[in-house]
Amino acid sequence: MPIQARATAAEAADAPAELWVEGYAVRFDSPTVLFKLDGQEYKEQICSGALDGADMGDVIFNYNHAGNVMARTRNNTLALTLDRQGLFIRARVDGTEAGRQLYEEIQGGYVDRMSFRFTIQEESFDFGEMQWNVRKIDRLFDVSAVDIPAFDDTSIGVASRKAEIDGMRKADLKAMRLRERINIMGMA
């Protein structure tokens, strides 16, 4: 799923639109070639469960790891979700000029991949595959939209209306359906 971007209508006529981007900053169990030496590929992969227990208390979203903060977990403009595939991010980027510009670049397809900055707690090396396996990440510092990713199967895009609906809490949907049934039955 590519990272997606979406603008929502503002509640007040003069309020700016909300701009959201989303996608996968990390894909589990998907090796990437780091470099080649004498014809041999050396790879790395982030193992399933590597982010379980990692410190993700204050993670920023930025562009090319440059440190220009466009969203962050601490102010609730960046949400991080671990699932079977990897680390899914959702960032509101309308709060800064750089964020609004990046939104346009993502929407235009100029930027469509992600990266992440972290420290390793546990890793291993498979000499048969010539592959580093990151088993445990100690701390996640940032997730970044990037020009050239280390892991090509990451993605970022403008959030779609479908993603917003899919993201609604199941309890909210259940309550909405119950209200509709009550209205149909004339009990409201």
Stockholm file with secondary structure:
# STOCKHOLM 1.0

chainA/1-188         MPIQARATAAEAADAPAELWVEGYAVRFDSPTVLFKLDGQEYKEQICSGALDGADMGDVIFNYNHAGNVMARTRNNTLALTLDRQGLFIRARVDGTEAGRQLYEEIQGGYVDRMSFRFTIQEESFDFGEMQWNVRKIDRLFDVSAVDIPAFDDTSIGVASRKAEIDGMRKADLKAMRLRERINIMGMA
#=GR chainA/1-188 SS CCEEEEEECCSSTTSCCEEEEEEEEEETTCCEEEEEETTEEEEEEECTTTTTTCBCSSCEEEETTCCCCSEEGGGTSEEEEECSSEEEEEEECTTSHHHHHHHHHHHTTSCCEEEEEEEEEEEEEETTTTEEEEEEEEEEEEEEEESSCSSTTCCCEECCHHHHHHTSCHHHHHHHHHHHHHHHTTCC
#=GC SS_cons         CCEEEEEECCSSTTSCCEEEEEEEEEETTCCEEEEEETTEEEEEEECTTTTTTCBCSSCEEEETTCCCCSEEGGGTSEEEEECSSEEEEEEECTTSHHHHHHHHHHHTTSCCEEEEEEEEEEEEEETTTTEEEEEEEEEEEEEEEESSCSSTTCCCEECCHHHHHHTSCHHHHHHHHHHHHHHHTTCC
//
